[in-house]
């Protein structure tokens, strides 16, 4: 298919920008069916505001919910980052790590 540069209008700032033939070809290869609705500057600003599209799991997202459980191997009370359901064993950190070491040998 033959592509030609197109002039589009940014829906955020209203400025005109060029959607190049190369960009159109790239969009087609990736299977994108919509043209970009924001200029490159507004797209970059939006990505920066949203953390580059990645979910952030750090101290700003708050403390992690922990649940009390009894280790199925040693019987020690421990905390785990998931809610134990009772149908699967739960292990303390030490028992879990010792099981991982044994499985690699």
C-alpha positions in Angstrom: 0.0 0.0 0.0 1.2 3.5 -0.8 1.1 6.1 2.1 1.2 9.9 1.9 1.8 12.4 4.6 -1.4 13.7 6.2 -2.0 16.8 8.3 -4.0 16.1 11.4 -5.3 18.3 14.2 -4.5 17.5 17.8 -7.6 17.0 19.9 -5.8 18.3 23.0 -4.1 21.5 22.0 -5.7 22.1 18.6 -2.4 22.4 16.7 -1.8 20.7 13.4 0.8 18.0 13.0 2.0 15.7 10.2 1.2 12.0 10.3 4.0 10.8 8.0 3.9 8.0 5.5 6.4 6.1 7.6 4.3 6.5 10.7 1.2 5.3 8.8 3.1 2.2 7.6 4.3 1.5 11.2 0.7 1.8 12.4 -0.5 -0.6 9.7 2.2 -3.1 10.6 1.2 -3.0 14.2 -2.5 -3.5 13.3 -3.5 0.0 14.6 -6.7 1.1 12.8 -7.0 4.6 14.3 -4.9 7.6 13.4 -3.2 9.4 16.3 -5.5 12.0 17.8 -2.7 13.9 19.7 0.4 15.7 18.4 3.8 14.2 19.4 4.2 16.9 22.1 0.8 16.1 23.7 1.4 12.3 23.4 4.7 12.7 25.2 3.2 14.9 27.9 0.4 12.4 28.4 2.8 9.5 28.7 4.8 11.4 31.2 1.7 12.1 33.3 0.7 8.4 33.2 4.1 7.0 34.1 4.9 5.8 30.5 1.9 3.5 30.6 3.4 1.4 33.4 1.6 0.8 36.7 3.7 2.0 39.5 4.1 -0.3 42.5 6.1 1.7 45.0 5.6 3.6 48.3 3.2 6.0 46.6 0.6 3.3 45.9 0.4 2.6 49.7 1.3 -0.3 51.9 0.7 -3.8 50.6 -2.1 -5.7 52.2 -0.7 -8.6 54.3 -2.6 -11.6 55.7 -1.7 -13.7 58.8 -1.3 -17.4 58.1 0.3 -20.5 59.7 3.1 -22.1 57.7 2.1 -25.6 56.5 5.6 -26.9 57.0 6.9 -25.6 60.3 3.7 -24.2 62.0 5.1 -20.7 62.5 2.7 -17.8 62.2 3.7 -15.6 59.3 2.3 -12.9 57.0 1.8 -13.4 53.3 0.8 -10.9 50.5 -2.3 -12.9 49.5 -5.4 -14.1 51.3 -5.0 -17.8 52.1 -7.9 -19.8 50.8 -7.3 -23.1 52.8 -7.2 -25.3 49.7 -3.5 -24.8 49.2 -0.5 -24.9 51.5 1.0 -21.6 52.8 4.7 -21.4 53.7 6.7 -18.9 55.8 9.6 -17.2 54.0 12.3 -19.6 55.3 10.4 -22.7 54.3 9.4 -21.3 50.9 13.0 -20.3 50.2 14.4 -23.8 51.3 11.9 -25.4 49.0 13.1 -23.2 46.1 16.7 -24.2 46.8 15.9 -27.9 46.8 14.0 -27.7 43.5 17.0 -26.1 41.7 19.4 -28.9 42.7 
